[in-house]
Amino acid sequence: VLTSGICVNPLQRGVSPITEGAAYQAIESIAAEDNEGLWIAEGPFVFGNLLAAAGVPSANSTNTYPNVELWQTLDPSGGQEEAYLRYANIDGSLQDESESDTFELLGSDYIRLNLTPEDLKKMNVKYLLATQPHESADGVIFKKLDVAGNFIIYELVY
């Protein structure tokens, strides 16, 4: 029993390490003016969960239930339903061109979204929490709004 709980720090309380972070503060500031725009996070699903924690609509946080309506914009034929009709932790990956399946099943509850700028447009994503710089492409303008910690926040203009 001692070894299973050795990594738990019972003295840490609250969510201030998240809510006091630069990215969280920047997201909240944008959301104060526009809380309806859909966000997506590039990178591991925990970045998407940061968006959910900030209270903004996020395409790739942990999904207890699949967002079937949104996923069907990327998979109208339903050919990839096996990957996304599940509880899922969802990573986001941006690609210049479609190189693989849009929904890449990494584990029984783990999906990577492989998205192109055209996919972002189909989904009507308005904001991107990015881990690297992006250039405008395929009719999508990546308008830099903020640099917050290790993140770059873009507004996507179509």
C-alpha positions in Angstrom: 0.0 0.0 0.0 2.8 2.4 0.8 4.4 2.0 -2.6 1.2 2.6 -4.5 0.7 6.0 -2.8 4.2 7.2 -2.7 3.8 9.6 -5.6 0.8 11.3 -4.2 1.4 14.7 -2.7 -1.3 15.3 -0.1 -0.2 18.8 0.6 -1.0 20.1 -2.9 -4.5 21.5 -3.2 -6.5 23.4 -5.8 -6.0 24.2 -9.4 -3.9 27.3 -9.2 -1.0 25.8 -11.2 -3.4 25.6 -14.1 -5.5 28.8 -13.6 -2.5 31.0 -12.9 -0.7 29.8 -16.0 -0.1 32.2 -18.9 -2.0 30.0 -21.5 -5.0 29.6 -19.2 -5.1 33.4 -18.6 -4.8 34.1 -22.3 -7.6 31.7 -23.2 -9.9 33.2 -20.6 -9.2 36.6 -21.9 -10.2 35.7 -25.4 -13.2 33.7 -24.1 -14.4 36.8 -22.3 -15.0 38.4 -25.7 -16.0 35.3 -27.6 -17.1 32.2 -25.7 -18.8 30.5 -28.7 -15.8 30.0 -31.0 -14.6 26.4 -31.3 -11.0 25.8 -30.2 -8.6 23.0 -31.0 -5.3 22.2 -29.3 -2.2 21.0 -31.1 -0.4 18.2 -29.3 -1.3 15.8 -26.5 -4.9 15.6 -25.2 -3.9 17.3 -22.0 -3.6 20.6 -24.0 -7.2 20.1 -25.1 -8.2 19.5 -21.5 -6.6 22.9 -20.7 -9.2 24.4 -23.1 -12.0 22.5 -21.4 -10.8 23.7 -18.0 -10.9 27.3 -19.2 -14.5 26.7 -20.2 -14.2 27.1 -24.0 -15.7 24.8 -26.6 -12.9 22.3 -27.4 -12.8 19.8 -30.2 -10.1 17.7 -28.7 -10.3 17.3 -25.0 -11.2 14.1 -23.3 -14.6 13.1 -24.8 -16.8 11.1 -22.5 -19.3 10.8 -25.4 -18.2 11.2 -29.0 -19.1 14.5 -30.7 -20.7 12.6 -33.6 -22.1 15.7 -35.4 -18.6 17.3 -35.4 -16.8 14.1 -36.4 -19.2 13.5 -39.3 -18.0 16.8 -40.9 -14.6 15.0 -41.3 -16.0 11.6 -42.0 -19.3 12.0 -43.9 -19.3 8.3 -45.1 -18.8 7.0 -41.6 -15.8 4.9 -42.7 -13.8 5.8 -39.6 -16.6 5.5 -37.0 -14.8 2.6 -35.3 -12.0 5.0 -34.3 -14.2 7.8 -32.9 -17.4 6.3 -31.6 -16.0 5.8 -28.1 -14.8 7.5 -24.9 -11.6 9.1 -26.1 -8.6 11.2 -25.1 -7.9 13.1 -28.3 -4.6 14.5 -29.5 -4.4 17.2 -32.2 -1.9 17.1 -35.1 -1.8 19.7 -37.9 -0.5 18.6 -41.3 0.0 20.5 -44.5 -1.6 17.6 -46.5 -3.7 14.6 -45.6 -1.1 11.9 -45.1 -3.1 9.4 -43.0 -6.5 8.7 -41.7 -8.1 11.7 -40.0 -8.9 9.6 -36.9 -5.8 7.6 -35.9 -6.6 5.1 -33.2 -3.6 5.0 -30.9 -5.2 2.9 -28.1 -8.6 1.7 -26.9 -9.4 5.2 -25.6 -6.8 7.3 -27.4 -7.2 9.0 -30.8 -5.0 11.4 -32.8 -6.8 13.9 -35.1 -4.6 14.4 -38.1 -6.0 17.6 -39.5 -5.3 19.8 -42.5 -6.2 23.5 -42.8 -9.1 22.4 -44.9 -10.3 20.1 -42.1 -10.2 23.0 -39.7 -12.3 25.0 -42.1 -14.9 22.1 -42.4 -15.1 22.0 -38.6 -15.4 25.8 -38.3 -12.6 25.9 -35.8 -12.1 29.5 -34.7 -9.1 29.3 -32.4 -5.9 27.2 -32.3 -3.8 26.6 -29.2 -0.5 25.7 -31.0 2.8 24.4 -29.9 4.7 25.7 -33.0 4.4 28.5 -35.5 2.0 28.1 -38.4 1.7 29.9 -41.7 -1.5 30.6 -43.6 -2.4 27.9 -46.1 -5.3 26.6 -48.2 -7.4 29.6 -47.7 -7.0 29.6 -43.9 -5.3 32.6 -42.3 -3.5 31.9 -39.0 -3.8 35.3 -37.2 -1.5 35.3 -34.1 -3.3 36.6 -31.1 -1.0 35.8 -28.3 2.1 34.0 -27.2 1.5 32.5 -23.7 4.2 30.4 -22.1 5.0 27.6 -24.6 1.9 28.2 -26.6 0.9 30.3 -29.6 -2.8 31.2 -29.8 -4.2 31.8 -33.3 -7.5 33.0 -34.6 -8.4 31.2 -37.8 -9.9 33.3 -40.5 -11.5 31.7 -43.6 
